[in-house]
Amino acid sequence: MRKEEAYKILGLKEGAPRIEIEKKYAVLLRKYKSSAGKQEADQGEETEVNFDKITEAYNLLMGYITEEELEARKIPKKRNPFFEKIGIDEDKLKNNLYYFRYHIIAGIALLIIIALSVRSCVTRVNPNLNVVFMGNLLCNNTEKLEEDLVRLIPGVNAVGIENLYLSAQQEKTDPQMQMAMLQKAMVLVAAGDVDIFILDKANFDRYAVQGAFIKLDDFVAQHNIPEEKHYKSKVENEDDKEYIYGIDILNSKILKEADTVGQQLIASISVNGKNYENAVKFLELLLEEAEEK
């Protein structure tokens, strides 16, 4: 096939610009697709042969193939016995792969995404220790703390850590953010699966009185924790006695190594936690790692 013939096949004037060639081919492709399902079997084969010619003309004029390569295609090729055995036309298969290559690539990409998503769901380990830093404090290196806790606490295979920053300064500068954080805090305290909270004094006082934390009097007695580290509170609608619900961990080495900042750091075990034993082990670790003042 020569270029002069290619222009005639596409119905274009010789020397037509590339954009006209592309537009014309797109029109002919749409016509071919719309008529492919309406033709009788013999007419369908004829239509497909004609469209193969159109595609050859398009590829030649766009420079995707040379006249010599087109001539070489006319030389009979040895048929693949595998395709002949299963009744597949090798040329048709190649043409379909070419015409629908983008659809095929998109389909493969979608399958890969689905496979990776399924693998992620299957291999994902649910945390069996959930920690929330709440108040005017922040754990800057949560990744290091997670790694340390998995390494140092037997039985803990994954840790979930979340920062919930609340402060009087934020209430002035960004009241909407403060309100959003307060609402999230209320949800976590009331219905979350948090095992241990690390708080400042203001938030400890706010939630301890609501009965959000477990009494630590027995724990404190067993571990001989000095009284100056106790944080006590009365719970509404219970007896009028104060109990220990928090422990001062301001000087915890493991928290300092995770770049945790805050003027007050109080550890409290949540009443809604699902991993009480791991929370106790974490609390013990915080106390064991505490630096001397």
C-alpha positions as CSV (number, residue, x, y, z in Angstrom):
1,M,0.0,0.0,0.0
2,R,1.3,3.4,-1.0
3,K,0.4,6.7,0.8
4,E,-1.7,7.8,-2.2
5,E,-3.9,4.7,-1.8
6,A,-4.0,5.2,1.9
7,Y,-5.4,8.8,1.5
8,K,-8.1,7.4,-0.8
9,I,-9.1,4.6,1.6
10,L,-9.6,7.2,4.3
11,G,-11.4,9.5,1.9
12,L,-8.9,12.3,2.5
13,K,-7.0,14.7,0.2
14,E,-3.3,13.9,-0.2
15,G,-1.2,15.8,2.4
16,A,-4.0,16.1,4.9
17,P,-2.7,17.1,8.4
18,R,-2.4,14.6,11.2
19,I,-5.3,16.0,13.1
20,E,-7.7,15.4,10.1
21,I,-6.3,11.8,9.8
22,E,-7.0,11.1,13.5
23,K,-10.5,12.6,13.3
24,K,-11.4,10.6,10.1
25,Y,-10.1,7.4,11.6
26,A,-12.1,8.0,14.8
27,V,-15.3,8.5,12.7
28,L,-14.7,5.3,10.8
29,L,-13.9,3.4,14.0
30,R,-17.3,4.5,15.5
31,K,-19.1,3.4,12.3
32,Y,-17.3,0.0,12.4
33,K,-18.2,-0.6,16.0
34,S,-21.8,0.4,15.5
35,S,-22.3,-1.8,12.4
36,A,-20.3,-4.8,13.7
37,G,-23.2,-6.3,15.5
38,K,-25.8,-5.6,12.8
39,Q,-24.2,-7.4,9.9
40,E,-24.8,-10.9,8.8
41,A,-21.9,-13.3,9.3
42,D,-20.5,-13.1,5.7
43,Q,-21.0,-9.3,5.6
44,G,-19.4,-9.0,9.0
45,E,-16.2,-10.7,7.8
46,E,-16.2,-8.4,4.8
47,T,-16.6,-5.3,7.0
48,E,-13.8,-6.5,9.2
49,V,-11.5,-6.9,6.2
50,N,-12.3,-3.5,5.0
51,F,-11.6,-2.0,8.4
52,D,-8.3,-3.7,8.6
53,K,-7.4,-1.9,5.4
54,I,-8.6,1.4,7.0
55,T,-6.4,0.7,10.0
56,E,-3.4,0.0,7.8
57,A,-3.9,3.2,5.9
58,Y,-4.2,5.1,9.2
59,N,-1.0,3.6,10.6
60,L,0.9,4.3,7.4
61,L,-0.2,8.0,7.2
62,M,0.5,8.5,10.9
63,G,4.0,7.0,10.5
64,Y,3.3,4.1,12.8
65,I,4.3,1.7,10.0
66,T,6.2,1.9,6.7
67,E,5.2,0.9,3.2
68,E,7.9,-1.8,3.4
69,E,6.4,-3.3,6.6
70,L,3.0,-3.4,5.0
71,E,4.4,-5.2,1.9
72,A,6.1,-7.7,4.2
73,R,2.8,-8.4,5.9
74,K,1.5,-9.7,2.5
75,I,4.0,-12.6,2.6
76,P,2.2,-15.6,4.0
77,K,3.2,-16.3,7.6
78,K,3.4,-19.6,9.3
79,R,0.3,-20.0,11.4
80,N,0.6,-20.8,15.1
81,P,-0.6,-24.4,15.5
82,F,-1.9,-23.6,19.0
83,F,-4.4,-21.0,17.8
84,E,-5.4,-23.2,14.9
85,K,-6.1,-26.1,17.3
86,I,-8.4,-24.1,19.5
87,G,-10.1,-22.3,16.6
88,I,-8.8,-18.8,17.1
89,D,-8.0,-16.5,14.2
90,E,-4.5,-15.2,15.1
91,D,-4.9,-12.0,13.0
92,K,-8.3,-11.2,14.5
93,L,-6.8,-11.7,18.0
94,K,-3.9,-9.4,17.3
95,N,-6.3,-6.7,15.8
96,N,-8.6,-6.9,18.8
97,L,-5.7,-6.6,21.2
98,Y,-4.6,-3.5,19.3
99,Y,-8.0,-1.9,19.1
100,F,-8.9,-2.5,22.7
101,R,-5.4,-2.3,24.3
102,Y,-6.4,0.6,26.6
103,H,-9.4,-1.2,27.8
104,I,-7.3,-4.3,28.5
105,I,-4.6,-2.3,30.3
106,A,-7.3,-0.6,32.5
107,G,-8.9,-3.9,33.3
108,I,-5.5,-5.4,34.3
109,A,-4.8,-2.3,36.5
110,L,-8.2,-2.7,38.1
111,L,-7.6,-6.4,38.9
112,I,-4.2,-5.5,40.5
113,I,-5.8,-2.8,42.6
114,I,-8.5,-5.3,43.8
115,A,-5.9,-8.0,44.5
116,L,-3.8,-5.5,46.6
117,S,-6.9,-4.3,48.5
118,V,-7.9,-7.9,49.3
119,R,-4.4,-8.8,50.4
120,S,-4.3,-5.7,52.6
121,C,-7.5,-6.6,54.3
122,V,-6.3,-10.2,54.8
123,T,-2.9,-9.4,56.1
124,R,-3.8,-6.3,58.2
125,V,-3.4,-6.9,61.9
126,N,-5.9,-5.2,64.1
127,P,-4.3,-3.3,67.1
128,N,-4.6,-5.0,70.4
129,L,-3.5,-1.8,72.2
130,N,-5.2,1.5,71.4
131,V,-3.7,4.7,72.8
132,V,-5.0,8.3,72.6
133,F,-3.1,11.4,73.5
134,M,-5.7,14.0,74.5
135,G,-5.3,17.6,75.5
136,N,-2.6,20.2,75.4
137,L,0.1,17.6,74.6
138,L,1.3,15.7,71.5
139,C,3.2,12.6,70.6
140,N,5.3,13.7,67.6
141,N,6.8,10.3,66.7
142,T,3.9,7.9,67.0
143,E,5.6,5.4,64.6
144,K,8.6,5.0,67.0
145,L,6.3,4.6,70.0
146,E,4.3,1.9,68.1
147,E,7.5,0.0,67.3
148,D,8.8,0.3,70.8
149,L,5.5,-1.0,72.4
150,V,5.3,-4.0,70.0
151,R,8.9,-4.8,70.8
152,L,8.7,-4.3,74.6
153,I,5.3,-5.5,75.6
154,P,4.8,-9.3,75.2
155,G,1.5,-10.2,73.5
156,V,1.1,-6.8,71.8
157,N,1.3,-7.3,68.0
158,A,0.0,-4.0,66.7
159,V,-0.7,-0.6,68.3
160,G,-3.1,2.1,67.4
161,I,-2.0,5.6,68.4
162,E,-4.0,8.9,67.9
163,N,-3.3,12.5,68.8
164,L,-6.3,14.6,69.8
165,Y,-5.0,18.1,70.4
166,L,-7.1,20.4,72.7
167,S,-6.0,23.7,74.2
168,A,-7.3,27.1,75.3
169,Q,-5.1,28.6,72.7
170,Q,-6.6,26.6,69.9
171,E,-10.1,27.6,71.1
172,K,-9.1,31.2,70.5
173,T,-7.3,30.8,67.2
174,D,-9.4,28.1,65.6
175,P,-12.7,27.5,67.5
176,Q,-14.1,25.3,64.7
177,M,-11.2,22.9,65.0
178,Q,-11.4,22.9,68.8
179,M,-15.1,22.1,68.6
180,A,-14.5,19.2,66.1
181,M,-11.8,17.8,68.4
182,L,-14.1,18.1,71.5
183,Q,-16.8,16.2,69.7
184,K,-14.4,13.5,68.6
185,A,-13.1,13.3,72.2
186,M,-16.6,12.8,73.5
187,V,-17.2,10.0,71.1
188,L,-13.9,8.2,71.9
189,V,-14.5,8.5,75.6
190,A,-18.2,7.4,75.5
191,A,-18.1,4.7,72.8
192,G,-14.6,4.3,71.5
193,D,-12.3,1.2,71.8
194,V,-9.5,3.2,73.4
195,D,-7.5,1.2,76.0
196,I,-5.5,3.9,77.6
197,F,-5.7,7.7,77.5
198,I,-2.7,10.0,78.1
199,L,-4.2,13.4,79.1
200,D,-3.5,16.8,80.6
201,K,-5.1,17.8,83.9
202,A,-8.0,19.7,82.4
203,N,-9.2,16.7,80.3
204,F,-8.5,14.2,83.1
205,D,-10.8,16.3,85.4
206,R,-13.4,16.6,82.7
207,Y,-13.8,12.9,82.0
208,A,-12.8,11.3,85.3
209,V,-15.9,12.8,87.0
210,Q,-18.0,11.2,84.3
211,G,-16.7,7.7,85.1
212,A,-14.7,7.3,82.0
213,F,-11.7,5.6,83.7
214,I,-11.0,2.5,85.7
215,K,-10.0,2.8,89.4
216,L,-6.2,2.4,89.9
217,D,-6.1,2.2,93.7
218,D,-5.1,-1.5,93.7
219,F,-2.6,-1.0,90.9
220,V,-1.0,1.9,92.7
221,A,-0.7,-0.1,96.0
222,Q,0.8,-3.1,94.2
223,H,3.5,-1.0,92.5
224,N,4.2,1.3,95.4
225,I,3.6,4.4,93.4
226,P,4.3,7.6,95.5
227,E,1.3,9.7,96.4
228,E,2.5,12.7,94.5
229,K,2.0,10.8,91.2
230,H,-1.7,10.0,92.0
231,Y,-4.6,11.8,90.3
232,K,-7.9,11.4,92.1
233,S,-11.5,12.2,91.4
234,K,-15.0,11.7,92.5
235,V,-17.5,10.2,90.0
236,E,-20.9,11.7,89.7
237,N,-23.8,9.7,91.1
238,E,-21.5,7.4,93.0
239,D,-20.3,7.5,96.6
240,D,-18.7,10.7,97.8
241,K,-15.2,9.2,98.0
242,E,-12.3,10.0,95.8
243,Y,-10.4,7.2,94.0
244,I,-7.3,7.2,91.9
245,Y,-8.0,7.2,88.2
246,G,-4.8,8.6,86.8
247,I,-1.0,8.3,87.3
248,D,1.6,11.0,86.5
249,I,4.0,9.8,83.7
250,L,5.5,13.1,82.8
251,N,9.0,11.8,83.1
252,S,8.5,8.6,81.1
253,K,11.6,7.9,79.1
254,I,9.8,5.9,76.4
255,L,7.5,8.9,75.8
256,K,10.4,11.3,75.6
257,E,12.1,9.1,73.1
258,A,8.9,9.4,71.0
259,D,9.2,13.2,71.2
260,T,6.1,13.6,73.4
261,V,5.6,17.1,74.6
262,G,3.2,18.5,77.3
263,Q,3.4,20.2,80.7
264,Q,1.2,17.4,82.1
265,L,1.0,13.7,81.1
266,I,-1.5,11.6,83.0
267,A,-2.2,7.9,82.1
268,S,-5.7,6.6,82.7
269,I,-7.2,3.2,81.6
270,S,-10.5,3.5,79.8
271,V,-13.6,1.7,81.1
272,N,-14.5,0.9,77.5
273,G,-11.1,-0.7,76.5
274,K,-11.0,-4.2,75.1
275,N,-7.4,-4.9,76.0
276,Y,-7.2,-4.3,79.7
277,E,-4.1,-6.6,80.3
278,N,-2.2,-4.9,77.5
279,A,-3.1,-1.5,78.9
280,V,-1.8,-2.5,82.4
281,K,1.4,-3.7,80.8
282,F,1.8,-0.4,79.0
283,L,1.2,1.5,82.2
284,E,3.8,-0.7,84.0
285,L,6.3,0.0,81.1
286,L,5.7,3.8,81.4
287,L,6.5,3.6,85.2
288,E,9.5,1.3,84.7
289,E,11.0,3.6,82.1
290,A,10.4,6.8,84.1
291,E,13.5,8.9,84.5
292,E,14.6,10.1,87.9
293,K,14.0,13.8,88.5
